[in-house]
Amino acid sequence: MPSSAPRALRLSPLDGVAVALADLAIGERPVDDGPTLVDAVPRGHKFALRAHAAGASVTKYGLPIGTATQAIPAGAHVHVHNLGFDPHLPRPEVAARAFDAERFAALRARTFHGFHRADGRVGTRNFVGILTSVNCSATAARQIARHFGDGRPAGFPNVDGVVAFTHSSGCGMAHEGEGIALLQRTLAGYARHPNFGGVLLVGLGCEVNQIDRLMREQGLAASDRLRTLGIQQAGGTREAIARGIAEVEALLAMANADTRRPAPLSHLALGLQCGGSDGWSGLSANPALGAAADRLVAAGASVVLSETPEIYGAESLLLARAETPAVADALRDKLAWWEAYAAKHGTDLNNNPSPGNIAGGLTTILEKSLGAVAKGGRAPLRAVLSYAETVREPGFQFMDTPGYDPCSATGQIAGGCTLLAFTTGRGAVFGAKPVPSLKLASNSALAARQADDIDLDCGGVIDGRIGIDAMGEQVFERLVALASGEESASERLGFGEAEFVPWQIGAVM
């Protein structure tokens, strides 16, 4: 970085810390009106702009991110050794920032090229999917898919691939309750997903998660495009695989007749994800994605923020945007459930950040959450959804999911998201068939180091080469291109099958 470039960034006049834009040495004064450093501070990490007494609140983004666990002198490195999580730290009231949808009114006339389905929805990809009711049918499902190879199957140029979505549940679980309800809702969401041109559902025959019950309770009906197969009913594994191959061949013929046609952007549903975050994520990639999300909302699309443990401490930013008191109450209820859930299992929500997050400069869940919420832009919060619940209306909404990326994304896809955008600062590798994922790097060093994994470098926001709004425009345009068939980095690498991870709650019996 040139010597004339800024060496640190103060995000708000209220902040007690600044973020290092380069590796800083003892004796430097990186902020003109700030202190001389008494510690070396790694790039992306924080240092104290003023002295903090033990127990004092420390602010970043103008909001508390934790309390000093010991006296922190001005110019000291602020991190896990002297900053801690305080669950009783007051959540300040905040005002929602203005959202001007009319600024993007022209986007309502924009289109993408997608696959139009019989139920009126429009997909961004055209896969044939093989779903499993239970782990016992996973091997048969994988062997059926393997018959057709990786990528586009020969002779079917309009089909993106045949993919088996297997999981580790479906039996050894309660017949009733939250666990099986979540699994059935997830499988049903995939079965009706617009990114499938056809689906084969494969079961064993004696499992708790019976296919007939799944179909009945989730409102699914067998058809030319949704077929079922039982291994026991077929006469065993070999016969089931042979029958499954024949069923998929029929599905491929129908799916191959589907072609891309124009559709308004209002048919898109975008899931927002972040993983392997660092000290830059909340400053570059996440707010840039938020600017893109606002454009999609203004165009009439649906945008879904998730990862409930990763909004903890920043919920006031979302509550201020709730369209109705009922929406705000629903979000509070989800957070209260997670507090009780974590306590029941002997942990707390500050178990997140991960070791990688910490190495990248994030210290507490409060700090991480303030940056994570930035992915959601400024649009009003219209709805709060349960895991894998169907997205039924346009606008910005929140889905309750774990913070674990594959599990969270699985819920969003089951809800109907047809695109994913995934920000990372440490270099998380991720993809999620049947939905394309746009990977955004928070910093240019990562984008260069893992060029094969990254679609777009947002690091220019940090060093001043581009503003957040202009970066958001670039993200938006790449999302539209992705929806129209442009291949993402994770698709080129073949990601997406192993990342099907339904949320498991309840006893394994």
Secondary structure, 3 states (H helix, E strand, C coil): CCCCCCCEECCCCCCCEEEECCCECCCCCCCCCCCCCCCCECCCCEEECCCECCCCEEEECCEEEEEECCCECCCCEECCCCEECCCCCCCCCCCCCCCCHHHHHHHHHCEEEEEECCCCCEECCCEEEEEECCHHHHHHHHHHHHCCCCCCCCCCCCCCEEEEECCCCCCCCCCCCHHHHHHHHHHHHHHCCCCEEEEEEEECCCCCCCHHHHHHHCCCCCCCCEEEEEHHHHCCHHHHHHHHHHHHHHHHHHHCCCCCEEEEHHHCEEEEEECCCCCCCCCCHHHHHHHHHHHHHHCCCEEEECCHHHCCCCHHHHHCCECCHHHHHHHHHHHHHHHHHHHHCCCCHHHCCCHHHHHCCCCCHHHHHHHHHHHHCCCCEEEEECCCCCCCCCEEEEECCCCCHHHHHHHHHHHCCCEEEEEECCCCCCCECCECEEEEECCHHHHHHCCCCCCEECHHHCCCCCCHHHHHHHHHHHHHHHHCCCCCHHHHHCCCCCCCCCCCCCCCC
